[in-house]
Amino acid sequence: MTPTSFLSKGYHFPLPVPENVFHSYLRRWNNFSGVNFDQAEFLNWIDENVIISHHKLESQKVAVGKKGMVTGFTGAVEFGLG
């Protein structure tokens, strides 16, 4: 419901590519679970195995404080194993 983007290489990236989505989950997991996974190893596995199998997305520009406008996405995405 809220437009989302991922900060990548200093830019807002308005697509839910698996590496960005699961990197966010990994950070939360490692912060709260007590059982940490190696970031590089995990993200490499995601890059090699996880695909977008279905999506229904829309782009939307939103104001971000004094920084101006950022393009984000809303909708749904389904991931699968390739």
PDB file with SEQRES, HELIX, SHEET and CRYST1 records, atoms N, CA, C and O in Angstrom:
SEQRES   1 A   82  MET THR PRO THR SER PHE LEU SER LYS GLY TYR HIS PHE          
SEQRES   2 A   82  PRO LEU PRO VAL PRO GLU ASN VAL PHE HIS SER TYR LEU          
SEQRES   3 A   82  ARG ARG TRP ASN ASN PHE SER GLY VAL ASN PHE ASP GLN          
SEQRES   4 A   82  ALA GLU PHE LEU ASN TRP ILE ASP GLU ASN VAL ILE ILE          
SEQRES   5 A   82  SER HIS HIS LYS LEU GLU SER GLN LYS VAL ALA VAL GLY          
SEQRES   6 A   82  LYS LYS GLY MET VAL THR GLY PHE THR GLY ALA VAL GLU          
SEQRES   7 A   82  PHE GLY LEU GLY                                              
HELIX    1 AA1 PRO A   18  PHE A   32  1                                  15    
HELIX    2 AA2 GLN A   39  ASN A   49  1                                  11    
HELIX    3 AA3 GLY A   65  LYS A   67  5                                   3    
SHEET    1 AA1 2 PHE A   6  SER A   8  0                                        
SHEET    2 AA1 2 TYR A  11  PHE A  13 -1                                        
SHEET    1 AA2 2 VAL A  50  ALA A  63  0                                        
SHEET    2 AA2 2 MET A  69  LEU A  81 -1                                        
CRYST1    1.000    1.000    1.000  90.00  90.00  90.00 P 1           1          
ATOM      1  N   MET A   1       0.814  -1.189   0.000  1.00  0.00           N  
ATOM      2  CA  MET A   1       0.000   0.000   0.000  1.00  0.00           C  
ATOM      3  C   MET A   1       0.863   1.260   0.000  1.00  0.00           C  
ATOM      4  O   MET A   1       0.519   2.256  -0.637  1.00  0.00           O  
ATOM      5  N   THR A   2       1.977   1.208   0.714  1.00  0.00           N  
ATOM      6  CA  THR A   2       2.888   2.345   0.746  1.00  0.00           C  
ATOM      7  C   THR A   2       3.955   2.143  -0.317  1.00  0.00           C  
ATOM      8  O   THR A   2       4.553   1.070  -0.386  1.00  0.00           O  
ATOM      9  N   PRO A   3       4.209   3.148  -1.146  1.00  0.00           N  
ATOM     10  CA  PRO A   3       5.256   2.991  -2.162  1.00  0.00           C  
ATOM     11  C   PRO A   3       6.600   2.642  -1.522  1.00  0.00           C  
ATOM     12  O   PRO A   3       6.990   3.211  -0.503  1.00  0.00           O  
ATOM     13  N   THR A   4       7.283   1.706  -2.137  1.00  0.00           N  
ATOM     14  CA  THR A   4       8.549   1.198  -1.616  1.00  0.00           C  
ATOM     15  C   THR A   4       9.617   1.326  -2.672  1.00  0.00           C  
ATOM     16  O   THR A   4       9.353   1.150  -3.862  1.00  0.00           O  
ATOM     17  N   SER A   5      10.824   1.634  -2.239  1.00  0.00           N  
ATOM     18  CA  SER A   5      11.992   1.579  -3.116  1.00  0.00           C  
ATOM     19  C   SER A   5      13.156   1.092  -2.274  1.00  0.00           C  
ATOM     20  O   SER A   5      13.102   1.114  -1.044  1.00  0.00           O  
ATOM     21  N   PHE A   6      14.195   0.657  -2.938  1.00  0.00           N  
ATOM     22  CA  PHE A   6      15.383   0.165  -2.249  1.00  0.00           C  
ATOM     23  C   PHE A   6      16.544   1.077  -2.590  1.00  0.00           C  
ATOM     24  O   PHE A   6      16.721   1.455  -3.748  1.00  0.00           O  
ATOM     25  N   LEU A   7      17.333   1.429  -1.594  1.00  0.00           N  
ATOM     26  CA  LEU A   7      18.512   2.242  -1.828  1.00  0.00           C  
ATOM     27  C   LEU A   7      19.615   1.328  -2.350  1.00  0.00           C  
ATOM     28  O   LEU A   7      20.048   0.405  -1.659  1.00  0.00           O  
ATOM     29  N   SER A   8      20.061   1.591  -3.567  1.00  0.00           N  
ATOM     30  CA  SER A   8      21.081   0.765  -4.198  1.00  0.00           C  
ATOM     31  C   SER A   8      22.092   1.664  -4.891  1.00  0.00           C  
ATOM     32  O   SER A   8      21.749   2.421  -5.798  1.00  0.00           O  
ATOM     33  N   LYS A   9      23.337   1.572  -4.453  1.00  0.00           N  
ATOM     34  CA  LYS A   9      24.422   2.389  -5.019  1.00  0.00           C  
ATOM     35  C   LYS A   9      24.101   3.882  -4.948  1.00  0.00           C  
ATOM     36  O   LYS A   9      24.442   4.646  -5.852  1.00  0.00           O  
ATOM     37  N   GLY A  10      23.444   4.283  -3.868  1.00  0.00           N  
ATOM     38  CA  GLY A  10      23.143   5.688  -3.645  1.00  0.00           C  
ATOM     39  C   GLY A  10      21.890   6.193  -4.341  1.00  0.00           C  
ATOM     40  O   GLY A  10      21.578   7.381  -4.259  1.00  0.00           O  
ATOM     41  N   TYR A  11      21.168   5.316  -5.023  1.00  0.00           N  
ATOM     42  CA  TYR A  11      19.959   5.714  -5.747  1.00  0.00           C  
ATOM     43  C   TYR A  11      18.769   4.887  -5.277  1.00  0.00           C  
ATOM     44  O   TYR A  11      18.923   3.745  -4.845  1.00  0.00           O  
ATOM     45  N   HIS A  12      17.589   5.477  -5.369  1.00  0.00           N  
ATOM     46  CA  HIS A  12      16.370   4.748  -5.050  1.00  0.00           C  
ATOM     47  C   HIS A  12      16.006   3.888  -6.252  1.00  0.00           C  
ATOM     48  O   HIS A  12      15.891   4.387  -7.372  1.00  0.00           O  
ATOM     49  N   PHE A  13      15.824   2.584  -6.011  1.00  0.00           N  
ATOM     50  CA  PHE A  13      15.551   1.621  -7.066  1.00  0.00           C  
ATOM     51  C   PHE A  13      14.133   1.086  -6.854  1.00  0.00           C  
ATOM     52  O   PHE A  13      13.888   0.387  -5.871  1.00  0.00           O  
ATOM     53  N   PRO A  14      13.190   1.400  -7.758  1.00  0.00           N  
ATOM     54  CA  PRO A  14      11.779   1.095  -7.507  1.00  0.00           C  
ATOM     55  C   PRO A  14      11.307  -0.265  -8.022  1.00  0.00           C  
ATOM     56  O   PRO A  14      10.211  -0.364  -8.574  1.00  0.00           O  
ATOM     57  N   LEU A  15      12.103  -1.298  -7.852  1.00  0.00           N  
ATOM     58  CA  LEU A  15      11.694  -2.642  -8.264  1.00  0.00           C  
ATOM     59  C   LEU A  15      12.065  -3.650  -7.181  1.00  0.00           C  
ATOM     60  O   LEU A  15      13.123  -3.533  -6.562  1.00  0.00           O  
ATOM     61  N   PRO A  16      11.201  -4.642  -6.948  1.00  0.00           N  
ATOM     62  CA  PRO A  16      11.465  -5.630  -5.896  1.00  0.00           C  
ATOM     63  C   PRO A  16      12.294  -6.820  -6.393  1.00  0.00           C  
ATOM     64  O   PRO A  16      11.819  -7.955  -6.390  1.00  0.00           O  
ATOM     65  N   VAL A  17      13.523  -6.559  -6.816  1.00  0.00           N  
ATOM     66  CA  VAL A  17      14.376  -7.666  -7.252  1.00  0.00           C  
ATOM     67  C   VAL A  17      14.712  -8.519  -6.025  1.00  0.00           C  
ATOM     68  O   VAL A  17      14.878  -7.988  -4.927  1.00  0.00           O  
ATOM     69  N   PRO A  18      14.813  -9.834  -6.209  1.00  0.00           N  
ATOM     70  CA  PRO A  18      14.987 -10.722  -5.054  1.00  0.00           C  
ATOM     71  C   PRO A  18      16.136 -10.349  -4.127  1.00  0.00           C  
ATOM     72  O   PRO A  18      15.973 -10.395  -2.908  1.00  0.00           O  
ATOM     73  N   GLU A  19      17.284  -9.983  -4.666  1.00  0.00           N  
ATOM     74  CA  GLU A  19      18.426  -9.679  -3.806  1.00  0.00           C  
ATOM     75  C   GLU A  19      18.119  -8.533  -2.850  1.00  0.00           C  
ATOM     76  O   GLU A  19      18.480  -8.599  -1.675  1.00  0.00           O  
ATOM     77  N   ASN A  20      17.454  -7.480  -3.337  1.00  0.00           N  
ATOM     78  CA  ASN A  20      17.124  -6.348  -2.468  1.00  0.00           C  
ATOM     79  C   ASN A  20      16.075  -6.714  -1.432  1.00  0.00           C  
ATOM     80  O   ASN A  20      16.198  -6.338  -0.266  1.00  0.00           O  
ATOM     81  N   VAL A  21      15.050  -7.440  -1.841  1.00  0.00           N  
ATOM     82  CA  VAL A  21      13.986  -7.824  -0.914  1.00  0.00           C  
ATOM     83  C   VAL A  21      14.539  -8.717   0.197  1.00  0.00           C  
ATOM     84  O   VAL A  21      14.297  -8.463   1.378  1.00  0.00           O  
ATOM     85  N   PHE A  22      15.274  -9.753  -0.177  1.00  0.00           N  
ATOM     86  CA  PHE A  22      15.749 -10.703   0.824  1.00  0.00           C  
ATOM     87  C   PHE A  22      16.918 -10.165   1.641  1.00  0.00           C  
ATOM     88  O   PHE A  22      17.160 -10.638   2.751  1.00  0.00           O  
ATOM     89  N   HIS A  23      17.647  -9.182   1.110  1.00  0.00           N  
ATOM     90  CA  HIS A  23      18.686  -8.521   1.903  1.00  0.00           C  
ATOM     91  C   HIS A  23      18.044  -7.806   3.086  1.00  0.00           C  
ATOM     92  O   HIS A  23      18.564  -7.834   4.201  1.00  0.00           O  
ATOM     93  N   SER A  24      16.911  -7.168   2.830  1.00  0.00           N  
ATOM     94  CA  SER A  24      16.187  -6.488   3.898  1.00  0.00           C  
ATOM     95  C   SER A  24      15.725  -7.482   4.961  1.00  0.00           C  
ATOM     96  O   SER A  24      15.858  -7.215   6.155  1.00  0.00           O  
ATOM     97  N   TYR A  25      15.182  -8.624   4.540  1.00  0.00           N  
ATOM     98  CA  TYR A  25      14.768  -9.659   5.491  1.00  0.00           C  
ATOM     99  C   TYR A  25      15.962 -10.216   6.256  1.00  0.00           C  
ATOM    100  O   TYR A  25      15.870 -10.468   7.457  1.00  0.00           O  
ATOM    101  N   LEU A  26      17.082 -10.410   5.563  1.00  0.00           N  
ATOM    102  CA  LEU A  26      18.283 -10.954   6.209  1.00  0.00           C  
ATOM    103  C   LEU A  26      18.780 -10.026   7.317  1.00  0.00           C  
ATOM    104  O   LEU A  26      19.142 -10.489   8.398  1.00  0.00           O  
ATOM    105  N   ARG A  27      18.798  -8.733   7.054  1.00  0.00           N  
ATOM    106  CA  ARG A  27      19.228  -7.777   8.081  1.00  0.00           C  
ATOM    107  C   ARG A  27      18.369  -7.916   9.333  1.00  0.00           C  
ATOM    108  O   ARG A  27      18.888  -7.961  10.448  1.00  0.00           O  
ATOM    109  N   ARG A  28      17.065  -7.982   9.145  1.00  0.00           N  
ATOM    110  CA  ARG A  28      16.170  -8.122  10.301  1.00  0.00           C  
ATOM    111  C   ARG A  28      16.404  -9.453  11.015  1.00  0.00           C  
ATOM    112  O   ARG A  28      16.452  -9.509  12.244  1.00  0.00           O  
ATOM    113  N   TRP A  29      16.550 -10.524  10.228  1.00  0.00           N  
ATOM    114  CA  TRP A  29      16.796 -11.851  10.819  1.00  0.00           C  
ATOM    115  C   TRP A  29      18.058 -11.824  11.678  1.00  0.00           C  
ATOM    116  O   TRP A  29      18.045 -12.252  12.832  1.00  0.00           O  
ATOM    117  N   ASN A  30      19.150 -11.315  11.098  1.00  0.00           N  
ATOM    118  CA  ASN A  30      20.428 -11.290  11.822  1.00  0.00           C  
ATOM    119  C   ASN A  30      20.371 -10.400  13.060  1.00  0.00           C  
ATOM    120  O   ASN A  30      21.061 -10.672  14.042  1.00  0.00           O  
ATOM    121  N   ASN A  31      19.565  -9.346  13.031  1.00  0.00           N  
ATOM    122  CA  ASN A  31      19.450  -8.455  14.188  1.00  0.00           C  
ATOM    123  C   ASN A  31      18.670  -9.068  15.342  1.00  0.00           C  
ATOM    124  O   ASN A  31      18.956  -8.772  16.502  1.00  0.00           O  
ATOM    125  N   PHE A  32      17.689  -9.915  15.046  1.00  0.00           N  
ATOM    126  CA  PHE A  32      16.768 -10.355  16.092  1.00  0.00           C  
ATOM    127  C   PHE A  32      16.753 -11.853  16.375  1.00  0.00           C  
ATOM    128  O   PHE A  32      16.233 -12.261  17.414  1.00  0.00           O  
ATOM    129  N   SER A  33      17.295 -12.679  15.506  1.00  0.00           N  
ATOM    130  CA  SER A  33      17.121 -14.124  15.667  1.00  0.00           C  
ATOM    131  C   SER A  33      18.110 -14.765  16.631  1.00  0.00           C  
ATOM    132  O   SER A  33      17.780 -15.750  17.292  1.00  0.00           O  
ATOM    133  N   GLY A  34      19.318 -14.219  16.719  1.00  0.00           N  
ATOM    134  CA  GLY A  34      20.356 -14.865  17.501  1.00  0.00           C  
ATOM    135  C   GLY A  34      21.122 -15.914  16.709  1.00  0.00           C  
ATOM    136  O   GLY A  34      22.120 -16.445  17.196  1.00  0.00           O  
ATOM    137  N   VAL A  35      20.671 -16.223  15.490  1.00  0.00           N  
ATOM    138  CA  VAL A  35      21.345 -17.163  14.590  1.00  0.00           C  
ATOM    139  C   VAL A  35      21.634 -16.406  13.297  1.00  0.00           C  
ATOM    140  O   VAL A  35      20.743 -16.223  12.467  1.00  0.00           O  
ATOM    141  N   ASN A  36      22.876 -15.970  13.129  1.00  0.00           N  
ATOM    142  CA  ASN A  36      23.221 -15.142  11.974  1.00  0.00           C  
ATOM    143  C   ASN A  36      23.597 -15.973  10.755  1.00  0.00           C  
ATOM    144  O   ASN A  36      24.195 -17.044  10.861  1.00  0.00           O  
ATOM    145  N   PHE A  37      23.224 -15.439   9.588  1.00  0.00           N  
ATOM    146  CA  PHE A  37      23.637 -16.012   8.315  1.00  0.00           C  
ATOM    147  C   PHE A  37      24.648 -15.071   7.678  1.00  0.00           C  
ATOM    148  O   PHE A  37      24.531 -13.852   7.806  1.00  0.00           O  
ATOM    149  N   ASP A  38      25.633 -15.628   6.997  1.00  0.00           N  
ATOM    150  CA  ASP A  38      26.625 -14.831   6.285  1.00  0.00           C  
ATOM    151  C   ASP A  38      25.948 -14.089   5.139  1.00  0.00           C  
ATOM    152  O   ASP A  38      25.310 -14.707   4.286  1.00  0.00           O  
ATOM    153  N   GLN A  39      26.086 -12.767   5.119  1.00  0.00           N  
ATOM    154  CA  GLN A  39      25.393 -11.936   4.137  1.00  0.00           C  
ATOM    155  C   GLN A  39      25.798 -12.268   2.708  1.00  0.00           C  
ATOM    156  O   GLN A  39      24.930 -12.470   1.858  1.00  0.00           O  
ATOM    157  N   ALA A  40      27.085 -12.328   2.424  1.00  0.00           N  
ATOM    158  CA  ALA A  40      27.540 -12.562   1.051  1.00  0.00           C  
ATOM    159  C   ALA A  40      27.087 -13.925   0.546  1.00  0.00           C  
ATOM    160  O   ALA A  40      26.622 -14.048  -0.587  1.00  0.00           O  
ATOM    161  N   GLU A  41      27.221 -14.942   1.378  1.00  0.00           N  
ATOM    162  CA  GLU A  41      26.817 -16.296   0.991  1.00  0.00           C  
ATOM    163  C   GLU A  41      25.303 -16.375   0.738  1.00  0.00           C  
ATOM    164  O   GLU A  41      24.856 -16.968  -0.243  1.00  0.00           O  
ATOM    165  N   PHE A  42      24.538 -15.774   1.631  1.00  0.00           N  
ATOM    166  CA  PHE A  42      23.082 -15.791   1.499  1.00  0.00           C  
ATOM    167  C   PHE A  42      22.637 -15.060   0.231  1.00  0.00           C  
ATOM    168  O   PHE A  42      21.833 -15.587  -0.538  1.00  0.00           O  
ATOM    169  N   LEU A  43      23.153 -13.856   0.012  1.00  0.00           N  
ATOM    170  CA  LEU A  43      22.737 -13.074  -1.156  1.00  0.00           C  
ATOM    171  C   LEU A  43      23.189 -13.724  -2.457  1.00  0.00           C  
ATOM    172  O   LEU A  43      22.500 -13.609  -3.470  1.00  0.00           O  
ATOM    173  N   ASN A  44      24.323 -14.397  -2.448  1.00  0.00           N  
ATOM    174  CA  ASN A  44      24.756 -15.134  -3.633  1.00  0.00           C  
ATOM    175  C   ASN A  44      23.770 -16.270  -3.926  1.00  0.00           C  
ATOM    176  O   ASN A  44      23.428 -16.507  -5.084  1.00  0.00           O  
ATOM    177  N   TRP A  45      23.313 -16.968  -2.887  1.00  0.00           N  
ATOM    178  CA  TRP A  45      22.332 -18.038  -3.079  1.00  0.00           C  
ATOM    179  C   TRP A  45      21.025 -17.474  -3.635  1.00  0.00           C  
ATOM    180  O   TRP A  45      20.430 -18.057  -4.541  1.00  0.00           O  
ATOM    181  N   ILE A  46      20.584 -16.348  -3.096  1.00  0.00           N  
ATOM    182  CA  ILE A  46      19.368 -15.687  -3.593  1.00  0.00           C  
ATOM    183  C   ILE A  46      19.528 -15.340  -5.067  1.00  0.00           C  
ATOM    184  O   ILE A  46      18.641 -15.624  -5.872  1.00  0.00           O  
ATOM    185  N   ASP A  47      20.656 -14.727  -5.426  1.00  0.00           N  
ATOM    186  CA  ASP A  47      20.903 -14.316  -6.805  1.00  0.00           C  
ATOM    187  C   ASP A  47      20.872 -15.505  -7.762  1.00  0.00           C  
ATOM    188  O   ASP A  47      20.394 -15.380  -8.890  1.00  0.00           O  
ATOM    189  N   GLU A  48      21.370 -16.638  -7.326  1.00  0.00           N  
ATOM    190  CA  GLU A  48      21.453 -17.814  -8.197  1.00  0.00           C  
ATOM    191  C   GLU A  48      20.168 -18.638  -8.237  1.00  0.00           C  
ATOM    192  O   GLU A  48      19.964 -19.395  -9.187  1.00  0.00           O  
ATOM    193  N   ASN A  49      19.300 -18.513  -7.236  1.00  0.00           N  
ATOM    194  CA  ASN A  49      18.177 -19.442  -7.120  1.00  0.00           C  
ATOM    195  C   ASN A  49      16.779 -18.839  -7.093  1.00  0.00           C  
ATOM    196  O   ASN A  49      15.817 -19.528  -7.434  1.00  0.00           O  
ATOM    197  N   VAL A  50      16.634 -17.592  -6.703  1.00  0.00           N  
ATOM    198  CA  VAL A  50      15.306 -17.011  -6.538  1.00  0.00           C  
ATOM    199  C   VAL A  50      14.943 -16.174  -7.760  1.00  0.00           C  
ATOM    200  O   VAL A  50      15.732 -15.355  -8.230  1.00  0.00           O  
ATOM    201  N   ILE A  51      13.724 -16.402  -8.265  1.00  0.00           N  
ATOM    202  CA  ILE A  51      13.234 -15.674  -9.439  1.00  0.00           C  
ATOM    203  C   ILE A  51      11.896 -15.020  -9.108  1.00  0.00           C  
ATOM    204  O   ILE A  51      11.211 -15.417  -8.165  1.00  0.00           O  
ATOM    205  N   ILE A  52      11.541 -14.027  -9.887  1.00  0.00           N  
ATOM    206  CA  ILE A  52      10.202 -13.444  -9.808  1.00  0.00           C  
ATOM    207  C   ILE A  52       9.319 -14.288 -10.713  1.00  0.00           C  
ATOM    208  O   ILE A  52       9.549 -14.362 -11.920  1.00  0.00           O  
ATOM    209  N   SER A  53       8.303 -14.927 -10.128  1.00  0.00           N  
ATOM    210  CA  SER A  53       7.434 -15.785 -10.926  1.00  0.00           C  
ATOM    211  C   SER A  53       6.152 -15.079 -11.352  1.00  0.00           C  
ATOM    212  O   SER A  53       5.513 -15.493 -12.319  1.00  0.00           O  
ATOM    213  N   HIS A  54       5.767 -14.021 -10.645  1.00  0.00           N  
ATOM    214  CA  HIS A  54       4.568 -13.260 -10.998  1.00  0.00           C  
ATOM    215  C   HIS A  54       4.639 -11.908 -10.302  1.00  0.00           C  
ATOM    216  O   HIS A  54       5.147 -11.797  -9.186  1.00  0.00           O  
ATOM    217  N   HIS A  55       4.129 -10.889 -10.968  1.00  0.00           N  
ATOM    218  CA  HIS A  55       4.051  -9.584 -10.308  1.00  0.00           C  
ATOM    219  C   HIS A  55       2.897  -8.768 -10.856  1.00  0.00           C  
ATOM    220  O   HIS A  55       2.456  -8.956 -11.990  1.00  0.00           O  
ATOM    221  N   LYS A  56       2.429  -7.875 -10.038  1.00  0.00           N  
ATOM    222  CA  LYS A  56       1.441  -6.876 -10.423  1.00  0.00           C  
ATOM    223  C   LYS A  56       1.858  -5.607  -9.687  1.00  0.00           C  
ATOM    224  O   LYS A  56       1.504  -5.405  -8.525  1.00  0.00           O  
ATOM    225  N   LEU A  57       2.612  -4.757 -10.377  1.00  0.00           N  
ATOM    226  CA  LEU A  57       3.229  -3.585  -9.756  1.00  0.00           C  
ATOM    227  C   LEU A  57       2.819  -2.306 -10.463  1.00  0.00           C  
ATOM    228  O   LEU A  57       2.490  -2.303 -11.649  1.00  0.00           O  
ATOM    229  N   GLU A  58       2.848  -1.234  -9.714  1.00  0.00           N  
ATOM    230  CA  GLU A  58       2.649   0.098 -10.263  1.00  0.00           C  
ATOM    231  C   GLU A  58       3.694   1.026  -9.664  1.00  0.00           C  
ATOM    232  O   GLU A  58       4.056   0.899  -8.495  1.00  0.00           O  
ATOM    233  N   SER A  59       4.175   1.960 -10.477  1.00  0.00           N  
ATOM    234  CA  SER A  59       5.115   2.980 -10.000  1.00  0.00           C  
ATOM    235  C   SER A  59       4.339   4.174  -9.479  1.00  0.00           C  
ATOM    236  O   SER A  59       3.252   4.495  -9.957  1.00  0.00           O  
ATOM    237  N   GLN A  60       4.930   4.826  -8.480  1.00  0.00           N  
ATOM    238  CA  GLN A  60       4.293   5.998  -7.905  1.00  0.00           C  
ATOM    239  C   GLN A  60       5.361   6.915  -7.344  1.00  0.00           C  
ATOM    240  O   GLN A  60       6.253   6.463  -6.626  1.00  0.00           O  
ATOM    241  N   LYS A  61       5.282   8.198  -7.661  1.00  0.00           N  
ATOM    242  CA  LYS A  61       6.216   9.175  -7.102  1.00  0.00           C  
ATOM    243  C   LYS A  61       5.659   9.693  -5.783  1.00  0.00           C  
ATOM    244  O   LYS A  61       4.468   9.980  -5.661  1.00  0.00           O  
ATOM    245  N   VAL A  62       6.546   9.805  -4.800  1.00  0.00           N  
ATOM    246  CA  VAL A  62       6.156  10.315  -3.491  1.00  0.00           C  
ATOM    247  C   VAL A  62       7.173  11.341  -3.015  1.00  0.00           C  
ATOM    248  O   VAL A  62       8.357  11.255  -3.342  1.00  0.00           O  
ATOM    249  N   ALA A  63       6.703  12.310  -2.242  1.00  0.00           N  
ATOM    250  CA  ALA A  63       7.586  13.319  -1.672  1.00  0.00           C  
ATOM    251  C   ALA A  63       8.327  12.725  -0.485  1.00  0.00           C  
ATOM    252  O   ALA A  63       7.744  12.018   0.337  1.00  0.00           O  
ATOM    253  N   VAL A  64       9.620  13.021  -0.406  1.00  0.00           N  
ATOM    254  CA  VAL A  64      10.449  12.529   0.694  1.00  0.00           C  
ATOM    255  C   VAL A  64      11.079  13.734   1.378  1.00  0.00           C  
ATOM    256  O   VAL A  64      12.212  14.117   1.085  1.00  0.00           O  
ATOM    257  N   GLY A  65      10.328  14.311   2.284  1.00  0.00           N  
ATOM    258  CA  GLY A  65      10.819  15.461   3.027  1.00  0.00           C  
ATOM    259  C   GLY A  65      11.330  16.558   2.124  1.00  0.00           C  
ATOM    260  O   GLY A  65      10.681  16.916   1.140  1.00  0.00           O  
ATOM    261  N   LYS A  66      12.488  17.091   2.454  1.00  0.00           N  
ATOM    262  CA  LYS A  66      13.087  18.166   1.671  1.00  0.00           C  
ATOM    263  C   LYS A  66      13.935  17.637   0.524  1.00  0.00           C  
ATOM    264  O   LYS A  66      14.503  18.418  -0.240  1.00  0.00           O  
ATOM    265  N   LYS A  67      14.025  16.306   0.396  1.00  0.00           N  
ATOM    266  CA  LYS A  67      14.869  15.707  -0.629  1.00  0.00           C  
ATOM    267  C   LYS A  67      14.195  15.646  -1.999  1.00  0.00           C  
ATOM    268  O   LYS A  67      14.838  15.284  -2.985  1.00  0.00           O  
ATOM    269  N   GLY A  68      12.924  15.991  -2.071  1.00  0.00           N  
ATOM    270  CA  GLY A  68      12.229  15.969  -3.354  1.00  0.00           C  
ATOM    271  C   GLY A  68      11.380  14.728  -3.524  1.00  0.00           C  
ATOM    272  O   GLY A  68      10.825  14.200  -2.560  1.00  0.00           O  
ATOM    273  N   MET A  69      11.285  14.269  -4.762  1.00  0.00           N  
ATOM    274  CA  MET A  69      10.426  13.144  -5.103  1.00  0.00           C  
ATOM    275  C   MET A  69      11.245  11.867  -5.313  1.00  0.00           C  
ATOM    276  O   MET A  69      12.370  11.908  -5.811  1.00  0.00           O  
ATOM    277  N   VAL A  70      10.659  10.742  -4.925  1.00  0.00           N  
ATOM    278  CA  VAL A  70      11.261   9.436  -5.125  1.00  0.00           C  
ATOM    279  C   VAL A  70      10.212   8.544  -5.773  1.00  0.00           C  
ATOM    280  O   VAL A  70       9.042   8.577  -5.391  1.00  0.00           O  
ATOM    281  N   THR A  71      10.623   7.753  -6.746  1.00  0.00           N  
ATOM    282  CA  THR A  71       9.708   6.794  -7.365  1.00  0.00           C  
ATOM    283  C   THR A  71       9.790   5.479  -6.604  1.00  0.00           C  
ATOM    284  O   THR A  71      10.869   4.928  -6.389  1.00  0.00           O  
ATOM    285  N   GLY A  72       8.624   4.994  -6.206  1.00  0.00           N  
ATOM    286  CA  GLY A  72       8.529   3.719  -5.518  1.00  0.00           C  
ATOM    287  C   GLY A  72       7.528   2.834  -6.242  1.00  0.00           C  
ATOM    288  O   GLY A  72       6.973   3.222  -7.270  1.00  0.00           O  
ATOM    289  N   PHE A  73       7.301   1.648  -5.705  1.00  0.00           N  
ATOM    290  CA  PHE A  73       6.334   0.740  -6.306  1.00  0.00           C  
ATOM    291  C   PHE A  73       5.326   0.294  -5.262  1.00  0.00           C  
ATOM    292  O   PHE A  73       5.619   0.252  -4.067  1.00  0.00           O  
ATOM    293  N   THR A  74       4.142  -0.037  -5.733  1.00  0.00           N  
ATOM    294  CA  THR A  74       3.129  -0.687  -4.915  1.00  0.00           C  
ATOM    295  C   THR A  74       2.653  -1.909  -5.677  1.00  0.00           C  
ATOM    296  O   THR A  74       2.830  -1.997  -6.892  1.00  0.00           O  
ATOM    297  N   GLY A  75       2.058  -2.840  -4.976  1.00  0.00           N  
ATOM    298  CA  GLY A  75       1.526  -4.017  -5.642  1.00  0.00           C  
ATOM    299  C   GLY A  75       1.987  -5.291  -4.968  1.00  0.00           C  
ATOM    300  O   GLY A  75       2.267  -5.328  -3.770  1.00  0.00           O  
ATOM    301  N   ALA A  76       2.056  -6.335  -5.779  1.00  0.00           N  
ATOM    302  CA  ALA A  76       2.396  -7.657  -5.254  1.00  0.00           C  
ATOM    303  C   ALA A  76       3.430  -8.322  -6.146  1.00  0.00           C  
ATOM    304  O   ALA A  76       3.466  -8.098  -7.356  1.00  0.00           O  
ATOM    305  N   VAL A  77       4.266  -9.138  -5.533  1.00  0.00           N  
ATOM    306  CA  VAL A  77       5.260  -9.908  -6.279  1.00  0.00           C  
ATOM    307  C   VAL A  77       5.313 -11.306  -5.673  1.00  0.00           C  
ATOM    308  O   VAL A  77       5.196 -11.476  -4.459  1.00  0.00           O  
ATOM    309  N   GLU A  78       5.491 -12.294  -6.528  1.00  0.00           N  
ATOM    310  CA  GLU A  78       5.600 -13.677  -6.086  1.00  0.00           C  
ATOM    311  C   GLU A  78       6.963 -14.199  -6.503  1.00  0.00           C  
ATOM    312  O   GLU A  78       7.361 -14.076  -7.662  1.00  0.00           O  
ATOM    313  N   PHE A  79       7.675 -14.786  -5.546  1.00  0.00           N  
ATOM    314  CA  PHE A  79       8.995 -15.338  -5.819  1.00  0.00           C  
ATOM    315  C   PHE A  79       8.918 -16.858  -5.903  1.00  0.00           C  
ATOM    316  O   PHE A  79       8.057 -17.486  -5.287  1.00  0.00           O  
ATOM    317  N   GLY A  80       9.819 -17.427  -6.664  1.00  0.00           N  
ATOM    318  CA  GLY A  80       9.916 -18.875  -6.761  1.00  0.00           C  
ATOM    319  C   GLY A  80      11.373 -19.270  -6.808  1.00  0.00           C  
ATOM    320  O   GLY A  80      12.263 -18.423  -6.879  1.00  0.00           O  
ATOM    321  N   LEU A  81      11.604 -20.575  -6.769  1.00  0.00           N  
ATOM    322  CA  LEU A  81      12.965 -21.094  -6.883  1.00  0.00           C  
ATOM    323  C   LEU A  81      13.185 -21.556  -8.305  1.00  0.00           C  
ATOM    324  O   LEU A  81      12.390 -22.314  -8.861  1.00  0.00           O  
ATOM    325  N   GLY A  82      14.289 -21.083  -8.892  1.00  0.00           N  
ATOM    326  CA  GLY A  82      14.595 -21.408 -10.275  1.00  0.00           C  
ATOM    327  C   GLY A  82      15.354 -22.688 -10.427  1.00  0.00           C  
ATOM    328  O   GLY A  82      15.679 -23.084 -11.546  1.00  0.00           O  
TER     329      GLY A  82                                                      
END                                                                             
